[in-house]
Amino acid sequence: MFTAETARLLMALADGEERALHRLEVRLHKQVFDLCLGIVKRADLAEDARQECFILLLGDQQHYKEVKFPGRYFQQCCINKAYDLLEEEAKNSTENIELIVNKVDMDSYERGSPFKHRLMDVMEMGIERLPMRRRMIMGIKRSQGITNAQIADKLGIAKLTVDKTIQNAIRDIREYAQQHMNPDM
């Protein structure tokens, strides 16, 4: 996905070459969209994340000269942006929280890229390492697919507690994934 040519174009962009951004977008449009779609599971959010990734390139041009692997850095920026949009969307609608914690269906998981497989595996490990309460609430959310209000009723706790617990779990999973993704992928 992020080849030596991508790194060269990122460096050209950092050097002020005007056409480099256009060439990057043409070259990486589908890959960035697919990467974001693998995280957010909705085409509209994936497209928003894709657009924001390329907007970030404009504001962060000089930073690409400072990092050792600019392609991987851009890839991580795209992953972060997709998670940011998912969290933002989740705050607006708690139903969307399950997008980050539900596995993709097995058909798409089997056909997915090695990076997508690795991301899903790391997310599963992140879920396993959650504190017991967060893991329990996430387990109910994933297995039963019920609303946060229904989880709150079932457990006899406030809906706001469930909302906050899920938000904290998502943050923890995201941090774990960022720390444990193989940089060679």
C-alpha positions in Angstrom: 0.0 0.0 0.0 2.6 2.5 1.1 5.6 2.0 -1.2 8.8 3.8 -1.9 6.9 5.8 -4.5 4.4 6.9 -1.9 7.3 8.0 0.4 8.9 9.9 -2.6 5.6 11.7 -3.2 5.2 12.6 0.5 8.7 14.0 0.4 7.9 15.9 -2.8 4.8 17.3 -1.1 6.9 18.4 1.9 9.3 20.1 -0.5 6.3 22.1 -1.9 5.7 20.3 -5.2 2.1 21.2 -5.9 1.2 18.2 -8.0 2.4 15.7 -5.4 -0.8 15.9 -3.4 -3.0 15.2 -6.4 -0.7 12.3 -7.4 -0.9 10.9 -3.9 -4.6 11.1 -3.8 -5.0 9.4 -7.2 -2.5 6.7 -6.1 -3.9 6.1 -2.6 -7.6 7.0 -2.9 -8.9 3.4 -2.8 -6.3 2.0 -0.3 -7.0 4.8 2.2 -10.7 4.4 1.7 -10.5 0.6 2.2 -8.3 1.1 5.3 -10.8 3.5 6.9 -13.8 1.4 5.8 -12.2 -1.6 7.6 -12.3 0.4 10.8 -15.5 2.4 10.6 -17.6 -0.1 8.6 -19.6 2.7 6.9 -18.9 4.1 3.5 -19.9 7.6 4.4 -17.6 7.7 7.5 -14.8 6.0 5.5 -15.1 8.7 2.8 -15.0 11.5 5.4 -11.9 9.9 7.0 -10.2 9.5 3.6 -10.8 13.2 2.8 -9.5 14.3 6.2 -6.4 12.2 5.8 -5.5 14.1 2.6 -6.4 17.4 4.2 -4.0 16.5 7.1 -1.3 16.1 4.4 -1.6 19.8 3.6 -1.2 20.9 7.2 1.6 18.4 8.2 3.9 18.6 5.2 7.1 19.4 7.0 6.6 16.6 9.5 7.1 14.0 6.8 10.7 15.1 6.4 11.3 14.3 10.1 9.9 10.8 10.3 11.9 7.7 9.3 9.0 6.0 7.5 6.7 8.6 6.0 4.4 6.1 4.4 3.9 4.2 7.6 3.4 7.5 9.4 0.7 8.5 6.9 -0.9 5.1 7.3 -1.0 5.5 11.1 -2.5 9.0 10.6 -5.3 7.5 8.5 -6.0 4.9 11.1 -6.1 7.5 13.9 -8.4 9.7 11.8 -10.8 6.8 11.2 -10.9 6.0 14.9 -11.4 9.7 15.7 -14.4 9.9 13.4 -15.8 6.7 14.8 -15.5 8.0 18.3 -17.0 11.3 17.3 -19.9 9.5 15.6 -20.3 7.2 18.7 -20.6 10.2 20.9 -23.5 11.4 18.7 -25.1 8.0 18.5 -24.2 5.4 21.0 -25.5 2.7 18.6 -22.4 3.3 16.4 -20.1 2.2 19.2 -20.6 -1.4 18.2 -18.9 -0.6 14.9 -15.5 -0.6 16.6 -16.1 -3.6 18.7 -18.0 -6.0 16.4 -15.9 -8.3 14.3 -16.4 -8.1 10.6 -18.4 -11.0 9.2 -16.3 -14.0 8.6 -16.5 -13.8 4.8 -15.0 -10.3 4.7 -12.5 -11.2 7.5 -11.3 -14.2 5.5 -10.9 -12.1 2.3 -9.3 -9.1 4.2 -5.8 -7.9 3.8 -3.0 -9.1 6.2 -3.1 -5.6 7.7 -6.9 -5.9 8.3 -6.4 -9.4 9.8 -3.7 -8.0 12.1 -5.8 -5.0 13.1 -8.7 -7.3 14.0 -6.5 -9.6 16.0 -4.9 -6.7 17.9 -8.3 -5.3 18.6 -9.5 -8.6 20.0 -6.4 -8.8 22.2 -7.1 -5.2 23.4 -10.7 -6.3 24.3 -9.3 -9.3 26.3 -7.1 -6.9 28.3 -9.9 -4.6 29.3 -10.8 -4.3 33.0 -13.5 -6.8 33.9 -16.4 -4.3 34.0 -15.5 -2.8 30.6 -14.9 -6.3 29.1 -18.3 -7.5 30.5 -20.2 -4.5 29.1 -18.4 -4.8 25.8 -19.2 -8.5 25.7 -22.9 -7.8 26.2 -22.9 -5.1 23.5 -21.1 -7.4 21.0 -23.0 -10.7 21.7 -26.5 -9.4 22.2 -26.4 -6.3 20.1 -28.7 -4.4 22.4 -28.7 -0.6 23.1 -26.8 1.0 26.0 -30.1 1.7 27.7 -31.0 -2.0 27.5 -27.6 -2.9 28.9 -28.1 -0.4 31.8 -31.5 -1.9 32.6 -30.2 -5.4 32.5 -27.3 -4.6 34.8 -29.2 -2.2 37.0 -26.9 0.7 36.4 -27.3 4.2 34.8 -27.2 4.5 31.0 -24.6 7.2 31.4 -22.4 4.7 33.2 -22.7 2.3 30.3 -22.0 5.1 27.7 -18.9 6.2 29.6 -17.7 2.6 30.1 -18.0 1.9 26.4 -16.2 5.1 25.5 -13.4 4.3 27.9 -13.2 0.8 26.5 -12.9 2.1 22.9 -10.2 4.5 24.0 -8.3 1.6 25.7 -8.7 -0.7 22.6 -7.5 2.1 20.4 -4.4 2.8 22.5 -3.6 -0.9 22.7 -4.0 -1.2 18.9 -1.7 1.7 18.3 1.0 0.3 20.7 0.8 -3.2 19.3 0.4 -2.9 15.5 3.4 -4.4 13.7 5.2 -1.5 12.0 6.1 -3.9 9.2 2.5 -4.1 8.1 
